[in-house]
Amino acid sequence: MRIRLVLGPEQQRLRALNTPGDIWIINRENVKWLVDYYRNDWPFDMVIIDESSSFKNHQAKRFKSLVSVRPHIKRIVELTGTPSPNGLLDLWSQMYLLDRGQRLGKYITHYRERSFEPDKRNATQIWTWRPKRGAEERIREQISDICVSMKADDYLQLPDLITHDVPVELDAAARRRYRELERQMILDTDMATISVTSAAALSNKLTQLCNGAIYDDTHNTYEIHDCKLQAMAELIESLNGQPALVFYNFQSDIPRLTKALSGMGLRIRQLQSAEDERAWNNREVDILLAHPASAAYGLNLQDGGNHVIWFGLPWSLELYQQANKRLHRQGQTQKVIIHRLLVTDSRDEDIAAALDTKGASQDALIESLKVRTEKIKKEMVH
């Protein structure tokens, strides 16, 4: 079959679209551009969406664009390993693209009213929703005729996946700074009316401090400690020369990690291009630095190693699972070990617990802050 890649600058994309072929491949960032280019002259009778959970937001431009040309699409197929990473509400937009509202309804508001009830809220705003009694079973039944669930474990012989948590102890000065920041930021916030945005800001600062550096309001970086970097170096040494895929959280982590590890004679690269992917899979790299958001989909890195190190964990369960699957996938011949560097009694442990229980990101974020606030208040009383 003739396959055309609709990628690169606009003129290159236009040439690909106007070249005879059977299959045209485009990234999701250019879906709106593609729809705007063709509009009612949409020529593709079949559309396949890989990682359809990236269309779960019903307010996103890419979703609205595909909806506008959906009447011109005769057949649509969606593929994803994480169909509802933040709960069953994520299913509506993906199902709407499949059946135009036949099963879960034509409007997300109606779907929400029928199957969900408010969970976390204040007087004016609802942040999270939980399924009503029996809703999960009803939703699964409604979509069962056009959806099939296939677990890789049932069809592929994958090696074991092992999680190894590495506790990181802060020195006295760093622990004192962490406690000061935690108490000041949390207790200055009215937890009864905390929003997702402010909860994320609170958590972000504390997570930065766990990693050892923190941003100010103008995005300048201030290094506070190197406790996690030291733990990282010890972990790398314990691998005895085996390569590791290292996921970081913040841009400030990159130069700090590079500086700390470069003195160990390691070949370090940041995952930015297909050449970096090739070098890793050819075992020309000892440490491959990557952000989970840029390495969550479409990369096959299983040939380069079997160790994943999380220097800082994300709140998103979808990003976490997809990032780990870069190594734990078909073609991997060794057991995959997920090493997680966790500062004790900190946001690191809160995030790890939320990921382990597979809680919705926003829900777990706010709930863990409330739990930690109550703990701090009790400590201050005593």
N, C-alpha and C positions, 0 to 999 in steps of 0.2 A: 504494500500500500504506500501511496505517496503522502508523506507526513511533512507539513509545513509549520515552522516555528514562528509565531507572530510575536516576536520579542524585539527589544532594542529600541532605537529612535523611531519616531513616527514614520519616516519615509521607508525605513526597513520593514516596519510592520505592514505598511500599505503594499509594498512589493510582495510580501508573503501572502497577503490576502488575495492578491490578483494573479497569483501563480497557480495554475491548475493543480489540484490535489484531491486527496480523499479525507484526510484528517488535518485540522488546523489546531494547534496547541497555543494557548494564551495564558498568562498568569492572571490571577484574580484582581490584581491592581489595575489591569487594563480592561476589565469587563465593561465598565461604564463607557470608556472610550469606544469600545467595539460596538456597543448598542447605539451610541450617538452617531457613529459612522454609518450604520446601516438603517437604523430606525425601522420603518415599515417594510423595507426591502430585505429583511433578515433572511439570509440564504441557508442557514444550517437547520436541517430537519431533525437532527439529534444533537443533544448536548449532554456531555458527561462532566459532572462536577466532582473533582477529587477534593477530599477534605471539605465536605459540605458544611461542617460545623463553622467554617469561616463565613458562612452566609446565615448564621443563626440570628443576627441582629436585624429585626424587621425595619429598623430606621436607617440602616446603612445604604449608601448610594448603590453599591454593587447589587444588593438584593432588589431594590426598587427598579434598577435598570433591567434585570432579568425578568422581573414580573411584567414589565411593559412589553416585552417581546414574547412572553410565554405563549400567547395564542398562536404564534408562528412555529412553535416547537412541537413536533409530533411525538417525540420520545425523549424522555429525560431520565438519566441515571445518576444517583448520588452515592458517593463512597465516603465513609468516615470510620475512624476507630473510636471517636469520642462524640457520639451524636448529641448528648445532652450533658456537657461538662459542668454546667452550673444548675442543673435541674431540668425538669420536663418542660418548662416554659421555652427552652431552647429549641424544642422540636417544631414549634408552630411554623416558623418561616421556612424551614427545610421541607416540611410536609406540604406547605402551600405551593412551593415550586414544583412539587411532584404532582399534586392533584387539584391545584387551584381552589383549595378550601373544601373539598368534598368530605373529608373525614374529620378534621379538627376545626372546621369553620372558616368562613371567609374573613373574619376579623379577629385579631389577637385579643381584643378586649372581651369578645364573647367567649373565646376559648378560656381566658383567664377567669371570667365570672363563673363559668360552668364547672371548672375543674379545680380551682385554687381558692384559697382564702388568705387574707393578710397574715403575715408572720411578724417581721420586725417593722415597726412603724412609730410615728409620733402623731400629733393631732392633725397634721396637714399632709404628711407624706408617708407612703408605703415603700420600704426599701426591698423587702423580700417577700416572696409568696411560698406557701407550702400546699401540697396537693390535699384536696379533700379526701375524706374516707372513701376508699374504693376507686379513686380517680386513676391511680397508676395502672391498675388492672384494666380499667375501661379504655384508657388511652392505648395501651398495648394491643387490646383486642381490635380497636378501631383501625389501627395502621397495619395489622398483621398480614393483610392480604397483599400489600405492596412492599413490605419490608422483610428482609431476611437478616438474621444475626448469625455471624460465623466467627467463633473465637479462634484465633491463630493456634492456641494450644490444642484444639481439636483436630486441626488439619496439618499442622507443621510440627516437626520435631525440633523444638527450640531448646537451647541449653537453659540451665537454671538461671534465675535472676535473684541475686542476693543483695540485700540492703545492709550496709555497714555504717552505723552512726559513730562519728568520731567526736567525743566531747572536747570542747575547747574551754579552758579556764582563763578568765581574764586576770591580769595582774591587779594588785590593789588599787593602783591609780586609775586604770581603765575601768574597773568595776565601780569605783566612786563616780567617775564621769557618767557612766551608763545610768546609775541610779539617779543622779541629779537630773539628767535629761528626761528619764522616764517619769519621775515624779512631777517635774515642772510641766511637761507637755500633757500628761494625762490628767492631772488634777486641775489644770487650767481649763479643761474642757468639760462642758456639761454633758455627762454621758447619757442623760435621758434623751437628749436631742441630737446626739452625734450623727453626722451624715456620713455616707460612704466616702465622700471626697476627703473630709477631714480625718476620718479613721485611717484612710490610706496614707495621708500626709504624716500622721503620728507614727504609724507603723514604719513608713519609709525611713524616717530619721533614725529610729531605733535600730532598724536593720542595717543601715549604713554604719552606725557605730559598732555593731557586732562585727562587721567586716574590717573595721579599723580606721575608717576615714569618714568625714561628714561634709556635706555641702552647706554653704551659707545661702542667703537669699539671692545672691548674684552668681551662684553656682561655682564659687571658688571652693577648692578642696582643702580640708585641714586634716592632717593625719593625727590620730589619737593614740593608736597602739598598733603593734604588729603581732599580737598573740595568735591570731588566726593564720597569718602568713607563716609563722614558725611551725604551727601545727600542719600546715600545708606542706612545708618543706620536709618535715618528718614523715608524712604520709607518702610523699613521692619517693623518698629514700627507701621506704619499706617495700615499695613495688619492685625493687631490684632491677631497674632498667626497663620495666614494662611501660609502654606508652599509656597516656591517660587523656581522655576528653574532659576538659575542665569548663564548667559552666559558671559564669560570673553574673552579678546582678547589675552593677553600676559601671559607668565608663571609668570612674576613678579606680576601679579594681584592676584594670588592664595594665597601666604602667607599674603599679605596685606589685602585681603578680610577676610581671616580666622581670622587674629588677630583683625580686627575691629569689627567683628560680634560675636566672641567667648565670649566676655564679656557680651553679651546680653542673655546668657543662652540658646543659640540655638544649636540644633543638626545639625552639618555641615558635609557634606560628599562631596568628589569629585567623579564624575562619571567616574569610571575606569573599572568596571566589572559588570557581571550579578547580583552579590550580591548587588551592589549599586543600580541597577535598581529595584531589588526586594524590598529592604528596602524603597526606595522612594514610590513605588506603595502601600506598606503596611502602609504608613503614619508614618514611623519610622524616617523620616528625615524632618527637617525644611527648610534647605537651601541645595540644590543640585547644586554644582559648575560643570559646563561643558563647554567645548570648542565646538563651533558650528561645527567644522570640524569632531569631533569625535561623535557628537550626531545628525548628520543631517539625517542619514538613519537608518531604521530598528528597532528603539527603540519605544516601546509603554510606554509612561510615563503619560498617561492621568488619571490614577487612583490616582496619587500622589498629584495632585493639579491643580489649574487653573490660577496661576500667573507666567508669564515669566518676568524676569528682564534682560535687556541688560546693563551690566556695560560698555561694549564697543562694538560698532557695526562693522560688517564685511563689506567690499566692495562688496562681492559676494551676489548677489540677490538670487542665488540658495541656498547657505548655510543659509541665513537669513530666507527664506520661509520654507525650510525643517526643520530647527531647531524649528521654531514656531509650526510646525505641530506635534512635539512630544507630545504636549498637546491638540492642536486643531484637534482632530481626532475622528473617530468613537469610542464610548464608553464614551466620555467626557459628563458629565451631567450638567456642569456649564458654564457660559459664560467665555471665556478665555480673560484675560487682559494682553496685552503686554506693559510693562513699559520700557521706553527708557531714560536712564540718559544722557542728552546732555549738554555739556558745551556750554554756549551761545557764539555766534560769534566765532566759532571755526570749526575745521575739523569734530567734532561730527555732527554739523548741516549740513555740506556739505554731509556727508555720508548718513544721514537720508533722505535728499532731493533726493539724487540719488536713494536710495532704493524705496522711495515713487513714483518716476516717472518711476521706472522700467527701468532705463537706463542701457546700457551695462557697466559692471564694469570698464574696462579700459578706455572707452570713457568718462564716468562720472568723473573718477579720474583725467584725464588730463585736462578736461574742467573746473572742479571746481578749480584746481590750477591756471589756467590762469585767471579765474575771480577774484580769491583772490589776485593774483599778481597785476592786474590792480587797485584793490581797495587800496592795500598798497601803490602803487606808487602815487596815487592821494592824499592819506593821507600825504605822505612825502612832496609833492609839496605844500600842504596847511599848 
